[in-house]
Amino acid sequence: MDEISRLFGSIGRVRSDSNSSDATQSTGSKLVLRHRLNQLMTCVDDLDSKHELHEKVIKTLDNAFLVCGKRANKPKKDSLRLHMVTWNVATADPPDDVTSLLHLSSPKSPDLYVIGLQEVYSGPLRIVSDIVFDDPWSQLFMSTLAPRNYVKVSSMRMQGLLLLFFSKLEHVPFIRDIQATYTRTGIFGYWGNKGGVSIRLSFYGHMLCFLNCHLAAHMKYASERVDEFEYIMNTQTFDCKKAPQIVDHRLLFWFGDLNFRIEDHGMHFVRSCINKETYNLLWSKDQLTMMKKKEQMLQEFDEGPLDFQPTYKFDLNSDTYDSRLYKTWFGFNGKKRKPAWTDRILWRLRPKVSLPDEQDENKVELDAKTLKQLEEDEEYPLKIRQDFYTSNMEYSISDHKPVVGIFTLELRKMYKTPLVRLQPEGDWSADIDAMVVYSPLQPFPSSTWDWIGLYKVGFSSVLDYITYTWVKDDEVAFNEEVIQVYVSKEEIPVRGGECVLCYYSNTLQCIIGISEPFMVLESKVAIEEGVLPERINGLDRTVANDEFWK
């Protein structure tokens, strides 16, 4: 029996090695496996069927076949790329170009962009205009990413804090359960200049949360910063049974201007280390690193090495660290600010559940939620790897430099089919009424407030539709498999163009189905009559305005 166990142990190891080796190693491993199997067959041939060991061998073989079958039937893991940015913009207007910040020239395009800003200008007039229109920073990122087929899925603004979540169009129907919230911590919790904004969502079934924070400033308030963070973590809740609090999410990113400083070392030593690029000599006195050693909650977070220049504080429009003299009370000169890694990106994978020891007399039975979590960890693993973490010295509009983190998420998708399939029926133009045909592929909570939007290819957000139609109000035919929805020709753009249809679920607050791109034909009637689109309706003025799509 020991020989059989040893043989199957070798089989398991060979299989594991072959998964991580190149083609040559894989071929060698298969030869070893066949040799082991031949040895096993010899053992079986010599074994008496009446011997008690015969039954054990059969059970061992059955278990081996079961394991091999499960492994063969498991869907493959997908690797998805996440690009994150945090930047305290110090109330500055956006730069003209963010190509470098978003790595748009890189051959590897991200699947997701998450951008967290702090100190976005929030004067009274700007706040009022931002309620009606997207703020200038959001407009910049949307106009930059939309032509590259990225859609702004969600955003959250609390005074100067802004959080943006973008996704490639292909992933949008698989991003569900989207919720966003905020927590104020400035001026006794009533002012939003400090605090945290978050977006949480389900990404192919995996619960992710992104928390953008701006914590208390100044060297002496390290403990207060930790208190503020814990307060934000404990008070933010979501309407979701699977992950009602931030800590319940499978993967959490904590980032922003966390304001932790470098203690003890003097200005001369800090700047000398920066000039010599011996950043590691400063790590032990970084306040966040120090606080992680004594705060249990912080110990659950990971961060890449701070192998880049501290991002604060710089003279404006330069790469020179703070050189100005500050006037304090009674006209005294204040100290220059010491450089620090105030701007950070950390992450936390939900700790895995451990099975209780069978021999432990005091073992506690696992509840249903924990058992489900254990099953999820086993069937749908999620791993994260940081590929890039650095500051970007190119931008100088703020006294902070932006920080970029690029990650690879390796996960097994819990679902690969959208909830709804939809497509246009026949030719579309402003000359005839049109039809949309859609089919529910899986059960979902439909609502009378669900709608189907017509979007130009390269649209920037959910609200960037050309027109829409209410699903229930405009239904014209229904059976168990296919539903038709009417669209008036008055709502279709005269100029035409390449478009897509999106089904928006009001209950789930997200797009749950997207059609293949199709052409809306230019109106023949308008061309023959020589009628300009501007004279027909305001919709076509919008469609014709290229600035709308930038």
C-alpha atoms as one frame of an Amber mdcrd trajectory, in Angstrom:
protein
   0.000   0.000   0.000   2.870   2.362   0.763   4.260   1.647  -2.701   0.913
   2.559  -4.282   0.667   5.783  -2.241   4.205   6.658  -3.241   3.353   6.068
  -6.893   0.248   8.243  -6.744   2.152  10.895  -4.815   4.618  10.986  -7.684
   1.764  11.256 -10.161   0.386  14.281  -8.302   3.788  15.938  -8.202   4.452
  15.262 -11.862   1.089  16.764 -12.803   1.791  19.888 -10.748   5.272  20.284
 -12.213   4.017  19.906 -15.759   1.593  22.780 -15.290   4.400  25.211 -14.575
   7.050  23.932 -16.955   7.772  24.490 -20.602   7.002  22.023 -23.398  10.245
  20.035 -22.970   9.740  19.552 -19.238   6.091  18.603 -19.839   7.109  15.843
 -22.273   9.659  14.480 -19.781   7.079  14.507 -16.996   4.619  12.508 -19.094
   7.287   9.860 -19.756   7.935   9.568 -16.011   4.187   9.281 -15.395   3.838
   6.454 -17.928   6.771   4.646 -16.338   5.102   4.890 -12.914   1.818   3.615
 -14.318   3.606   0.604 -15.829   5.094  -0.131 -12.400   1.622   0.135 -10.900
   0.183  -2.325 -13.426   2.866  -4.844 -12.457   1.876  -4.493  -8.798  -1.819
  -5.014  -9.677  -1.107  -8.116 -11.774   0.729  -9.741  -8.846  -2.013  -8.909
  -6.359  -4.419 -11.669  -5.232  -8.048 -10.578  -5.690  -8.948 -12.222  -2.373
  -6.332 -10.271  -0.458  -7.652  -7.394   1.669  -5.187  -5.074  -0.049  -7.051
  -5.632  -3.337 -10.087  -3.624  -2.115  -7.858  -0.806  -0.862  -6.119  -0.582
  -4.232  -9.471  -0.306  -6.016 -10.586   2.521  -3.680  -7.268   4.320  -4.133
  -7.577   4.074  -7.916 -11.191   5.323  -7.794 -10.103   8.348  -5.751  -7.248
   9.039  -8.165  -9.587   8.921 -11.162 -12.046  11.197  -9.338  -9.321  13.771
  -8.625  -8.062  13.633 -12.225 -11.615  14.044 -13.514 -12.269  17.105 -11.348
  -9.026  18.714 -12.464  -9.760  18.029 -16.118 -13.289  19.475 -15.877 -12.350
  22.663 -14.015 -12.499  25.773 -16.201  -9.239  27.513 -16.877  -8.145  30.558
 -14.931  -8.109  33.955 -16.591  -5.457  36.629 -16.091  -6.817  40.170 -16.063
  -4.811  43.376 -15.843  -5.676  46.220 -13.454  -4.141  49.709 -13.723  -4.502
  51.911 -10.620  -3.647  55.576 -10.087  -3.682  57.704  -6.944  -2.931  61.413
  -7.107  -3.441  64.391  -4.835  -3.982  67.072  -7.492  -3.919  70.042  -5.049
  -6.978  71.738  -6.671  -5.126  72.041 -10.006  -6.870  71.828 -13.363  -6.193
  68.633 -15.328  -3.126  68.435 -17.588  -3.583  68.348 -21.347  -2.352  64.779
 -21.675  -2.474  61.686 -19.423  -0.929  59.207 -21.857   2.045  58.577 -19.580
  -0.109  58.302 -16.467  -2.330  55.643 -18.046   0.507  53.883 -19.930  -1.469
  54.176 -23.152   1.608  53.392 -25.236   2.149  50.062 -23.485   1.611  46.924
 -25.620  -0.351  45.409 -22.721  -3.667  47.191 -22.320  -5.401  46.900 -18.924
  -8.800  45.309 -18.523  -9.678  47.764 -15.744  -8.639  51.282 -14.761  -9.240
  52.556 -11.217  -8.327  56.206 -10.589  -8.437  57.855  -7.176  -7.892  61.608
  -6.828  -7.666  63.811  -3.768  -8.074  67.589  -3.426 -10.017  67.987  -6.652
 -11.106  71.621  -6.752 -14.448  71.915  -4.994 -15.270  75.606  -4.787 -18.991
  76.490  -4.513 -19.501  77.284  -8.216 -17.555  74.224  -9.364 -19.518  71.932
  -7.032 -22.812  73.217  -8.478 -21.647  72.724 -12.072 -20.251  69.259 -11.251
 -23.692  68.183 -10.036 -25.063  68.810 -13.531 -21.981  67.965 -15.598 -18.991
  65.698 -15.135 -16.080  67.463 -13.455 -13.054  68.364 -15.659 -10.969  65.451
 -14.336 -13.680  62.898 -15.093 -14.182  64.444 -18.531 -10.459  64.145 -19.253
 -10.240  60.452 -18.343 -13.506  59.605 -20.095 -12.540  61.390 -23.310  -9.126
  59.699 -23.242 -10.334  56.162 -22.553 -13.653  56.022 -24.453 -12.032  55.901
 -27.934 -10.028  52.920 -26.647 -13.257  51.086 -25.804 -13.273  51.730 -22.043
 -16.514  52.641 -20.266 -16.847  54.500 -17.000 -18.805  51.940 -14.989 -19.047
  53.886 -11.734 -17.752  56.960  -9.928 -17.991  58.516  -6.487 -17.334  62.116
  -5.438 -17.132  63.615  -1.946 -15.912  67.203  -2.156 -12.240  66.874  -3.156
 -12.209  63.063  -3.204 -12.988  61.441  -6.560 -12.991  57.744  -7.471 -13.424
  56.489 -11.053 -13.821  52.894 -12.257 -13.359  52.089 -15.964 -13.685  48.740
 -17.731 -13.140  47.385 -21.201 -16.509  47.071 -22.905 -16.268  43.261 -23.111
 -16.278  42.953 -19.304 -19.129  45.405 -18.606 -22.015  42.837 -18.630 -20.121
  40.821 -15.995 -19.690  43.716 -13.557 -22.691  43.632 -11.235 -23.881  44.594
  -7.738 -22.259  48.023  -8.113 -22.536  50.292  -5.083 -20.642  53.403  -4.031
 -20.518  55.291  -0.754 -18.473  57.769   1.257 -17.425  58.607   4.815 -16.460
  62.054   6.128 -13.718  62.368   8.766 -12.812  66.069   8.499 -13.820  68.507
  11.276 -15.442  66.037  13.679 -16.850  63.952  10.844 -19.009  66.705   9.361
 -16.678  67.990   6.654 -15.720  66.016   3.564 -12.236  67.421   2.929 -10.915
  64.233   4.568 -12.356  60.731   4.599 -12.917  57.898   2.147 -14.970  57.088
  -0.957 -15.477  53.531  -2.140 -16.844  51.528  -5.046 -17.682  47.871  -4.580
 -18.818  45.434  -7.242 -18.951  41.846  -8.383 -16.429  41.113 -11.152 -17.267
  37.760 -12.786 -18.717  36.805  -9.390 -15.716  37.897  -7.300 -16.460  40.652
  -4.787 -14.010  43.563  -5.162 -13.847  46.847  -3.246 -11.810  49.982  -3.971
 -11.346  52.496  -1.139  -9.819  55.901  -1.923  -8.831  57.820   1.225  -7.456
  61.204   2.196  -6.392  60.983   5.837  -5.281  63.516   8.458  -2.150  65.486
   7.634   1.058  66.333   9.596   3.809  64.239  11.127   2.379  63.838  14.627
  -0.986  62.379  13.613   0.022  58.841  12.583  -2.261  57.203  15.153  -5.143
  59.464  14.144  -4.695  58.355  10.555  -5.050  54.726  11.593  -8.121  55.604
  13.690  -9.703  57.345  10.699  -9.017  54.355   8.482 -10.539  51.928  10.975
 -13.555  54.217  11.354 -14.090  54.231   7.581 -13.700  50.440   7.415 -16.204
  49.878  10.213 -18.870  52.392   9.175 -19.164  51.818   5.424 -21.842  49.216
   4.717 -23.454  47.893   1.534 -26.804  46.403   0.624 -25.325  43.003  -0.196
 -25.742  39.788   1.775 -22.512  38.323   0.441 -20.332  41.309   1.396 -22.181
  43.788   3.636 -18.956  45.410   4.916 -15.622  46.333   3.360 -13.766  43.483
   5.089 -16.162  40.917   3.614 -14.913  41.501   0.069 -12.711  38.936  -1.592
 -10.195  41.589  -2.629  -9.860  45.104  -1.224  -7.654  47.923  -2.483  -6.833
  50.743  -0.060  -5.140  53.711  -1.650  -4.949  57.496  -1.733  -3.146  60.293
   0.071  -2.748  58.373   3.316  -0.422  61.099   4.614   2.029  58.854   6.491
   5.438  60.500   6.919   9.089  59.532   7.548   9.972  59.842  11.234  13.265
  60.546  13.070  15.561  61.008  10.076  16.551  64.596   9.394  15.989  66.496
   6.179  19.618  66.130   5.025  19.673  62.332   5.468  16.309  61.862   3.743
  17.293  63.942   0.730  20.701  62.231   0.560  19.014  58.812   0.401  16.700
  60.065  -2.348  19.600  61.452  -4.387  21.510  58.173  -4.026  18.330  56.115
  -4.597  18.980  54.209  -1.364  15.288  54.301  -0.488  15.535  51.146   1.612
  17.399  53.104   4.311  14.191  55.084   4.897  11.669  52.240   4.971  12.016
  51.372   8.667  10.996  54.911   9.646   8.045  55.137   7.288   5.064  55.613
   9.598   2.773  53.199   7.751   5.444  50.490   7.890   5.874  51.178  11.608
   2.136  51.160  12.324   1.696  47.838  10.503   3.891  46.163  13.110   1.445
  46.944  15.915  -1.979  47.278  14.254  -3.682  43.945  13.502  -5.934  45.338
  10.784  -3.002  46.840   8.872  -1.090  43.567   8.987  -3.662  42.011   6.646
  -2.650  44.465   3.880   0.175  43.972   1.390   2.175  46.611  -0.454   4.950
  46.504  -2.997   8.416  47.867  -2.094   8.717  51.655  -1.929  11.486  51.582
  -4.486  10.694  54.990  -5.926  11.032  58.652  -4.994   8.798  59.913  -2.189
   5.841  61.685  -3.774   5.508  64.676  -1.408   6.243  67.582  -1.122   7.361
  69.319  -4.340   7.520  72.912  -5.483   4.835  73.487  -8.091   5.836  73.016
 -11.715   9.156  71.411 -10.786  10.857  68.222  -9.609  12.409  70.053  -6.656
  11.405  69.059  -3.169   9.935  71.761  -0.956  12.266  74.750  -0.952   9.972
  77.543   0.184   9.891  79.212   3.589   6.532  79.280   5.333   5.319  82.110
   7.504   3.842  80.977  10.797   2.163  82.932  13.580   3.872  86.220  14.554
   5.918  86.184  11.338   8.279  83.319  12.213   9.592  81.120   9.396   8.231
  77.569   9.362  10.197  74.450   8.447  10.294  73.027   4.941   8.275  69.842
   4.563  10.321  66.657   4.664   9.808  64.324   1.664   7.499  61.366   2.358
   5.630  58.501   0.714   2.210  59.944   1.461   0.561  58.447  -1.632   0.147
  54.675  -1.488  -1.619  51.648  -2.955  -2.192  48.597  -0.727  -4.343  45.501
  -1.110  -5.912  42.816   1.059  -6.991  39.341   0.005  -9.680  37.973   2.280
  -8.009  35.456   4.619  -8.759  31.867   3.709 -10.918  29.792   6.020  -9.136
  26.922   7.764 -10.924  23.651   8.438 -11.040  22.707  12.127  -8.792  19.874
  13.228 -10.798  16.628  13.433  -8.917  15.609  16.585  -9.586  18.914  18.343
 -12.132  18.263  21.095 -13.007  21.986  21.269 -13.502  22.452  17.530 -16.347
  24.760  16.459 -18.736  23.778  13.683 -18.507  26.086  10.663 -21.618  28.144
   9.877 -23.260  28.232   6.437 -21.567  31.500   5.413 -18.111  30.202   6.310
 -18.723  26.905   4.520 -19.796  28.784   1.404 -16.661  30.925   1.615 -14.538
  27.792   1.939 -16.212  26.279  -1.125 -15.724  29.520  -3.090 -12.016  29.680
  -2.232 -11.599  26.119  -3.461 -13.726  26.221  -6.621 -13.058  29.800  -7.723
  -9.560  30.784  -6.611  -8.404  34.392  -6.845  -4.754  35.427  -6.827  -3.118
  38.822  -7.216   0.341  39.840  -8.367   1.746  43.356  -8.462   3.688  43.945
 -11.669   4.519  47.638 -11.290   4.583  50.217  -8.473   6.173  53.633  -8.833
   5.703  57.384  -8.818   5.399  59.343 -12.042   7.729  62.341 -12.027   6.465
  63.746 -15.333   3.546  65.678 -13.836   4.250  68.827 -11.817   0.920  70.655
 -11.523   0.615  69.552  -7.873   2.891  69.371  -4.837   2.283  65.593  -4.994
   3.423  63.203  -7.731   0.961  60.549  -8.903   1.550  56.903  -7.994   0.765
  54.053 -10.401   0.232  50.402  -9.492  -0.356  47.670 -12.092  -1.687  44.277
 -11.022  -2.511  40.920 -12.556  -5.644  39.253 -11.197  -5.676  35.512 -11.778
  -9.186  34.197 -11.267 -11.648  31.555 -12.320 -14.816  33.195 -13.603 -18.007
  32.201 -11.793 -20.037  32.930 -14.921 -19.223  33.585 -18.570 -22.690  34.196
 -19.993 -24.416  37.600 -19.791 -27.877  37.769 -18.270 -29.406  39.065 -21.510
 -28.641  38.677 -25.213 -29.944  41.451 -27.467 -29.678  42.545 -31.084 -31.312
  44.897 -33.567 -33.929  43.407 -35.870 -33.581  44.354 -39.520 -32.135  47.614
 -40.824 -32.142  50.689 -38.601 -32.559  54.256 -39.820 -34.552  57.371 -38.961
 -36.931  56.555 -41.843 -38.703  53.591 -40.192 -39.585  52.421 -36.713 -37.140
  49.843 -35.366 -37.194  46.732 -33.215 -34.869  45.337 -30.573 -34.943  41.616
 -29.892 -33.674  40.336 -26.560 -33.587  37.010 -24.751 -33.008  36.448 -21.023
 -30.238  33.843 -20.755 -30.431  33.523 -16.970 -33.019  34.519 -14.358 -32.611
  38.088 -13.096 -34.853  40.571 -11.210 -36.470  42.495 -14.081 -38.238  45.788
 -13.425 -40.609  48.196 -15.169 -37.728  50.679 -14.928 -35.374  48.559 -17.049
 -34.376  50.212 -20.319 -32.443  49.518 -23.512 -30.096  52.262 -24.682 -28.710
  52.990 -28.136 -25.057  54.012 -27.883 -22.449  55.108 -30.365 -19.451  52.748
 -30.495 -16.862  54.315 -28.202 -19.395  55.619 -25.654 -17.905  56.847 -22.405
 -20.414  55.928 -19.681 -23.827  54.411 -18.981 -25.458  57.839 -19.364 -23.738
  58.510 -22.696 -26.656  57.089 -24.714 -28.098  58.500 -27.950 -31.599  57.427
 -26.976 -33.330  54.785 -24.870 -36.592  52.909 -24.646 -38.359  51.495 -21.600
 -38.449  47.724 -21.854 -41.913  47.100 -20.378 -43.660  50.143 -21.871 -42.542
  49.433 -25.429 -42.841  45.628 -25.533 -44.733  44.554 -28.655 -44.289  40.783
 -28.588 -43.404  38.231 -25.973 -42.802  34.524 -25.645 -40.730  32.439 -23.271
 -37.544  32.859 -25.284 -37.649  36.079 -27.316 -38.991  39.554 -26.510 -39.368
  42.400 -29.008 -39.171  46.062 -28.012 -40.298  48.954 -30.225 -38.125  52.020
 -30.929 -39.686  55.051 -32.614 -37.954  56.371 -35.757 -38.125  59.827 -34.182
 -35.554  58.676 -31.636 -33.039  57.299 -34.154 -30.225  59.651 -35.287 -30.564
  60.939 -38.854 -26.836  60.808 -39.540 -26.578  57.147 -38.536 -23.281  55.564
 -37.498 -21.883  52.453 -35.820 -23.810  51.690 -32.640 -24.465  49.116 -29.938
 -27.513  48.321 -27.805 -27.223  47.903 -24.026 -29.789  46.478 -21.604 -29.707
  48.334 -18.274 -31.174  46.626 -15.188 -32.561  49.134 -12.712 -32.600  46.574
  -9.892 -28.973  45.529 -10.422 -27.949  49.101 -11.344 -25.751  47.960 -14.221
 -25.637  46.947 -17.877 -26.373  43.209 -18.156 -26.233  42.727 -21.921 -24.556
  44.362 -24.934 -25.241  43.699 -28.609 -22.659  43.281 -31.314 -21.867  46.573
 -33.124 -24.216  47.378 -36.036 -24.719  50.216 -38.496 -27.567  52.701 -38.191
 -28.110  53.884 -41.777 -28.234  57.537 -42.732 -31.763  58.802 -43.361 -32.582
  58.646 -47.090 -35.575  60.962 -46.619 -33.404  63.635 -45.004 -30.827  63.363
 -47.797 -33.440  63.549 -50.579 -35.189  66.528 -49.025 -31.905  68.242 -48.218
 -32.917  68.720 -44.605 -30.019  69.440 -42.261 -29.903  67.291 -39.107 -29.881
  70.458 -36.990 -33.387  71.220 -38.265 -34.768  67.809 -37.449 -34.100  67.401
 -33.741 -31.646  68.255 -31.025 -30.553  64.639 -30.781 -28.680  64.763 -34.083
 -26.904  67.956 -33.116 -25.531  65.965 -30.203 -24.579  63.010 -32.396 -22.941
  65.294 -34.923 -20.913  67.117 -32.310 -17.552  65.358 -32.161 -16.721  67.117
 -28.923 -19.460  65.109 -27.194 -17.583  61.890 -27.834 -14.159  63.169 -26.780
